[in-house]
């Protein structure tokens, strides 16, 4: 398990120098869900906050209550969080979720294909995707002092839905 985590961390840190940018189409994303596959394509028309996380990531534990709050607050307005777990073992993700429940969509990508396509450099990382499938914002890390700016970006994206 530690070897797989180290390998994933190395891939995340040492990937290509180019990064996903605002205005680009979001890469395709289809991952296993709790009971059925989940894809970004099926969420088109919504503002989607794609969050990449792992059970070993301490800031990820802090981000889940905030994401639950954002999903509850903005879900009725067309907002959807899709949190993609990148642990090599599903049991590690399930243990994390038992301690820190998620009230939003959760997907599982044990092979780490989706963080590569999204050019993720660290955990957690989020990509805000507009209803047209375009990347609106890319953010790495989760710090309490950045919550308001993240929420403001969500609100601004939702304002474009009307």
SERO-4910 file (N, C-alpha, C, O; in steps of 0.05 Angstrom, whole numbers):
BEGIN
 pado doro    nc1    nc2    nc3   cac1   cac2   cac3    cc1    cc2    cc3    oc1    oc2    oc3
  Unk    A     16    -24      0      0      0      0     17     25      0     13     44    -16
  Unk    A     37     26     17     55     50     18     69     54     -8     73     76    -17
  Unk    A     77     31    -21     91     34    -46     72     47    -67     80     64    -82
  Unk    A     47     38    -68     28     49    -87     23     79    -81     22     95   -100
  Unk    A     22     86    -56     18    114    -49     42    131    -57     39    153    -67
  Unk    A     66    120    -53     90    135    -60     92    138    -91    100    159   -101
  Unk    A     85    116   -105     85    118   -134     65    139   -144     72    155   -161
  Unk    A     41    139   -133     21    159   -141     31    187   -134     28    205   -150
  Unk    A     43    190   -110     53    216   -103     75    225   -122     76    249   -130
  Unk    A     92    207   -130    113    214   -149    102    222   -176    111    241   -188
  Unk    A     81    208   -185     68    215   -210     55    242   -209     56    258   -228
  Unk    A     43    248   -186     29    273   -183     49    296   -182     44    318   -192
  Unk    A     72    292   -169     92    313   -166    108    317   -191    116    340   -197
  Unk    A    114    296   -205    134    298   -226    123    295   -254    137    286   -272
  Unk    A     97    301   -258     85    299   -284     94    321   -302    114    334   -297
  Unk    A     80    325   -324     88    345   -344     87    373   -332     72    377   -312
  Unk    A    101    391   -343    102    418   -333     77    434   -340     70    453   -326
  Unk    A     63    426   -361     39    441   -368     17    434   -348     16    412   -337
  Unk    A     -1    453   -344    -23    450   -325    -49    456   -338    -50    472   -357
  Unk    A    -70    444   -328    -97    450   -337   -103    479   -331    -96    489   -309
  Unk    A   -115    494   -349   -120    522   -345   -149    529   -350   -164    515   -363
  Unk    A   -157    552   -338   -184    562   -342   -189    566   -372   -172    575   -387
  Unk    A   -214    560   -380   -222    564   -408   -218    539   -425   -229    538   -447
  Unk    A   -203    520   -416   -199    495   -430   -223    476   -425   -235    478   -404
  Unk    A   -228    459   -444   -248    438   -438   -238    419   -416   -214    412   -416
  Unk    A   -255    412   -398   -247    393   -377   -242    366   -390   -257    358   -408
  Unk    A   -221    352   -382   -216    325   -392   -239    306   -387   -255    311   -368
  Unk    A   -241    286   -402   -262    265   -397   -256    252   -370   -233    249   -362
  Unk    A   -277    246   -356   -275    234   -330   -297    214   -326   -321    222   -325
  Unk    A   -290    189   -323   -310    168   -316   -296    149   -296   -275    138   -302
  Unk    A   -308    147   -273   -296    130   -251   -318    113   -239   -342    118   -242
  Unk    A   -309     93   -225   -328     76   -210   -340     93   -188   -327    109   -175
  Unk    A   -366     90   -184   -380    104   -162   -386     84   -140   -378     60   -141
  Unk    A   -401     92   -120   -409     74    -98   -425     51   -108   -422     28    -99
  Unk    A   -444     56   -127   -460     35   -138   -461     34   -168   -468     13   -180
  Unk    A   -453     55   -182   -453     56   -211   -431     75   -220   -423     93   -204
  Unk    A   -421     72   -244   -401     91   -254   -411    120   -253   -435    125   -256
  Unk    A   -393    138   -249   -399    167   -248   -381    180   -269   -358    175   -272
  Unk    A   -394    198   -285   -378    213   -305   -384    242   -304   -405    251   -296
  Unk    A   -364    258   -313   -368    286   -315   -388    293   -337   -403    312   -335
  Unk    A   -389    276   -358   -407    281   -380   -437    280   -371   -453    295   -380
  Unk    A   -443    262   -352   -470    260   -342   -478    284   -324   -502    287   -318
  Unk    A   -459    300   -317   -464    324   -300   -464    350   -317   -467    372   -306
  Unk    A   -462    347   -343   -461    371   -360   -487    387   -356   -508    376   -353
  Unk    A   -484    413   -355   -507    431   -349   -507    440   -321   -521    459   -313
  Unk    A   -490    427   -304   -487    436   -276   -459    448   -272   -441    444   -289
  Unk    A   -456    463   -251   -430    472   -243   -419    449   -225   -431    441   -206
  Unk    A   -395    439   -233   -384    415   -219   -357    422   -207   -340    433   -220
  Unk    A   -355    415   -182   -330    418   -167   -318    390   -165   -327    374   -149
  Unk    A   -298    385   -182   -285    359   -182   -262    361   -162   -243    377   -165
  Unk    A   -263    344   -141   -243    344   -120   -228    318   -120   -240    296   -119
  Unk    A   -201    319   -122   -185    295   -120   -174    293    -92   -162    312    -82
  Unk    A   -177    269    -80   -170    265    -52   -159    237    -47   -163    219    -64
  Unk    A   -147    234    -24   -136    208    -16   -139    205     14   -140    225     29
  Unk    A   -141    181     24   -145    175     52   -122    185     69   -126    192     93
  Unk    A    -98    186     58    -75    194     74    -70    224     75    -51    233     87
  Unk    A    -88    239     62    -85    268     60   -100    282     82   -124    282     84
  Unk    A    -84    294    101    -96    308    124   -114    332    115   -136    335    126
  Unk    A   -106    349     96   -124    371     88   -150    360     76   -170    374     76
  Unk    A   -149    337     64   -174    325     53   -195    321     75   -218    326     70
  Unk    A   -186    312     98   -204    309    120   -217    335    128   -241    336    136
  Unk    A   -203    357    126   -213    383    133   -232    393    111   -251    409    117
  Unk    A   -228    385     86   -244    395     64   -272    383     62   -290    395     52
  Unk    A   -275    359     72   -301    345     69   -324    359     83   -345    361     71
  Unk    A   -321    368    108   -344    383    120   -351    408    104   -374    414    101
  Unk    A   -331    422     93   -336    446     77   -351    438     51   -370    451     43
  Unk    A   -341    416     38   -355    407     14   -384    398     19   -401    404      3
  Unk    A   -388    385     42   -416    378     50   -433    403     52   -456    404     43
  Unk    A   -422    424     64   -436    449     68   -442    462     40   -464    472     36
  Unk    A   -422    462     23   -426    474     -4   -447    459    -20   -464    471    -34
  Unk    A   -446    432    -18   -466    416    -33   -494    421    -23   -513    424    -39
  Unk    A   -497    423      4   -524    428     15   -534    456      8   -557    460      1
  Unk    A   -516    475      8   -523    503      4   -529    509    -26   -548    523    -32
  Unk    A   -513    497    -44   -515    505    -72   -526    482    -91   -531    487   -114
  Unk    A   -528    458    -80   -539    436    -97   -565    442   -110   -569    437   -133
  Unk    A   -584    454    -95   -610    461   -107   -608    481   -130   -627    484   -146
  Unk    A   -586    495   -132   -582    515   -153   -567    504   -177   -561    520   -196
  Unk    A   -561    478   -177   -547    467   -200   -518    461   -196   -502    460   -215
  Unk    A   -510    458   -171   -482    453   -164   -479    423   -155   -496    412   -142
  Unk    A   -457    411   -164   -451    383   -156   -422    380   -151   -405    387   -167
  Unk    A   -416    368   -128   -389    360   -121   -385    331   -130   -402    314   -124
  Unk    A   -362    326   -143   -354    299   -149   -326    295   -138   -307    306   -149
  Unk    A   -324    280   -116   -298    276   -103   -286    249   -112   -299    228   -108
  Unk    A   -263    250   -125   -251    227   -137   -228    217   -119   -208    232   -115
  Unk    A   -231    194   -108   -211    182    -90   -190    168   -107   -196    155   -127
  Unk    A   -164    171   -100   -142    160   -115   -127    139    -99   -104    132   -107
  Unk    A   -138    129    -77   -124    108    -62   -122     82    -79   -141     76    -94
  Unk    A   -100     68    -76    -97     42    -90   -116     21    -79   -124      3    -94
  Unk    A   -123     24    -54   -142      4    -41   -168     18    -34   -168     37    -19
  Unk    A   -190      8    -44   -216     19    -38   -222     18     -8   -236     36      2
  Unk    A   -212     -2      6   -216     -4     35   -206     21     50   -217     29     70
  Unk    A   -184     32     40   -173     56     53   -192     80     50   -197     95     68
  Unk    A   -204     82     26   -223    103     21   -248     99     38   -259    118     49
  Unk    A   -257     74     39   -282     68     54   -278     74     84   -296     84     97
  Unk    A   -254     68     95   -248     75    123   -249    105    127   -261    114    147
  Unk    A   -238    120    109   -238    149    110   -267    159    110   -275    176    127
  Unk    A   -283    149     92   -311    158     89   -328    150    113   -348    163    118
  Unk    A   -321    129    127   -335    121    151   -330    142    173   -348    147    190
  Unk    A   -306    153    173   -299    174    193   -308    202    185   -316    218    202
  Unk    A   -307    207    159   -313    234    148   -333    230    125   -325    228    102
  Unk    A   -359    229    132   -379    223    111   -380    244     89   -373    267     93
  Unk    A   -388    235     65   -391    253     42   -420    253     34   -432    233     29
  Unk    A   -431    277     33   -459    281     24   -460    292     -4   -474    310    -11
  Unk    A   -443    280    -21   -440    287    -49   -430    263    -64   -425    242    -51
  Unk    A   -428    265    -90   -419    242   -106   -390    236   -100   -373    254    -98
  Unk    A   -384    210    -98   -356    201    -94   -350    180   -115   -365    162   -120
  Unk    A   -327    184   -127   -317    164   -147   -291    153   -138   -278    164   -120
  Unk    A   -283    131   -150   -258    117   -142   -241    112   -167   -250    100   -186
  Unk    A   -216    120   -166   -197    116   -188   -171    105   -177   -152    120   -173
  Unk    A   -171     79   -171   -147     66   -159   -123     67   -178   -100     66   -168
  Unk    A   -127     68   -204   -105     68   -223    -93     96   -225    -70     99   -235
  Unk    A   -107    117   -217    -97    144   -219    -97    156   -247    -82    175   -252
  Unk    A   -114    145   -264   -116    156   -292   -127    184   -292   -117    202   -307
  Unk    A   -148    189   -277   -161    216   -278   -143    238   -268   -143    260   -280
  Unk    A   -129    235   -245   -111    257   -237    -90    263   -258    -81    286   -260
  Unk    A    -81    243   -273    -61    247   -294    -74    265   -316    -62    284   -325
  Unk    A    -98    258   -324   -112    273   -346   -117    302   -337   -116    320   -353
  Unk    A   -123    305   -311   -129    332   -301   -103    346   -292   -104    369   -282
  Unk    A    -80    333   -295    -54    345   -289    -52    354   -260    -42    376   -254
  Unk    A    -62    338   -242    -63    344   -213    -35    342   -202    -20    322   -207
  Unk    A    -27    362   -186      0    363   -175      2    357   -145     24    353   -135
  Unk    A    -21    356   -131    -20    351   -102    -48    345    -92    -68    348   -106
  Unk    A    -49    337    -67    -75    329    -54    -81    348    -32    -63    356    -17
  Unk    A   -106    356    -29   -127    354    -48   -123    375    -70   -109    395    -66
  Unk    A   -136    370    -93   -137    389   -115   -165    390   -125   -179    369   -125
  Unk    A   -174    413   -133   -201    415   -144   -201    430   -170   -184    447   -176
  Unk    A   -220    423   -187   -224    435   -212   -254    443   -214   -271    426   -212
  Unk    A   -259    469   -216   -287    478   -219   -293    478   -249   -279    491   -265
  Unk    A   -314    464   -256   -322    461   -284   -349    474   -289   -368    469   -274
  Unk    A   -351    490   -309   -376    504   -315   -396    485   -328   -389    463   -336
  Unk    A   -420    494   -331   -442    478   -343   -436    470   -372   -448    451   -382
  Unk    A   -418    485   -385   -411    479   -413   -387    460   -415   -378    454   -437
  Unk    A   -377    451   -392   -354    432   -392   -327    445   -392   -307    432   -395
  Unk    A   -327    472   -390   -301    487   -391   -291    490   -362   -306    493   -343
  Unk    A   -264    488   -360   -251    492   -334   -254    522   -326   -247    540   -342
  Unk    A   -264    527   -302   -266    554   -292   -243    561   -273   -234    584   -272
  Unk    A   -235    542   -257   -214    547   -237   -201    520   -229   -214    499   -229
  Unk    A   -175    522   -224   -160    499   -214   -147    508   -188   -136    530   -186
  Unk    A   -149    491   -167   -139    499   -141   -126    475   -128   -136    452   -129
  Unk    A   -102    479   -116    -88    458   -102    -88    464    -72    -83    487    -64
  Unk    A    -93    444    -56    -92    447    -27   -120    454    -16   -139    459    -31
  Unk    A   -121    455     10   -145    464     24   -137    478     49   -127    466     68
  Unk    A   -140    504     49   -133    520     72   -158    536     81   -171    548     64
  Unk    A   -163    536    107   -187    550    117   -190    579    107   -212    588    101
  Unk    A   -168    593    105   -169    621     96   -177    624     67   -183    646     58
  Unk    A   -177    603     51   -184    604     23   -213    595     18   -222    596     -5
  Unk    A   -227    587     38   -255    577     35   -273    598     22   -288    591      3
  Unk    A   -271    623     31   -289    644     20   -284    648     -9   -303    650    -25
  Unk    A   -259    649    -18   -252    652    -46   -263    629    -63   -272    633    -85
  Unk    A   -261    605    -52   -271    581    -66   -301    583    -68   -313    578    -90
  Unk    A   -315    591    -47   -344    593    -48   -352    616    -67   -371    613    -82
  Unk    A   -337    638    -67   -343    660    -85   -341    650   -114   -358    659   -131
  Unk    A   -322    633   -121   -319    623   -148   -343    605   -155   -353    606   -178
  Unk    A   -353    590   -136   -377    573   -140   -401    591   -146   -416    586   -165
  Unk    A   -405    611   -129   -428    629   -132   -427    643   -159   -447    646   -172
  Unk    A   -403    653   -167   -400    666   -193   -407    647   -216   -419    655   -236
  Unk    A   -398    622   -214   -404    603   -235   -434    597   -236   -446    594   -258
  Unk    A   -447    595   -213   -476    589   -212   -492    613   -223   -513    609   -234
  Unk    A   -482    637   -220   -496    661   -231   -498    660   -261   -517    671   -272
  Unk    A   -480    645   -274   -481    643   -303   -502    623   -313   -507    621   -337
  Unk    A   -513    607   -294   -533    587   -302   -559    599   -309   -575    587   -325
  Unk    A   -565    623   -299   -591    635   -302   -594    649   -328   -616    660   -334
***
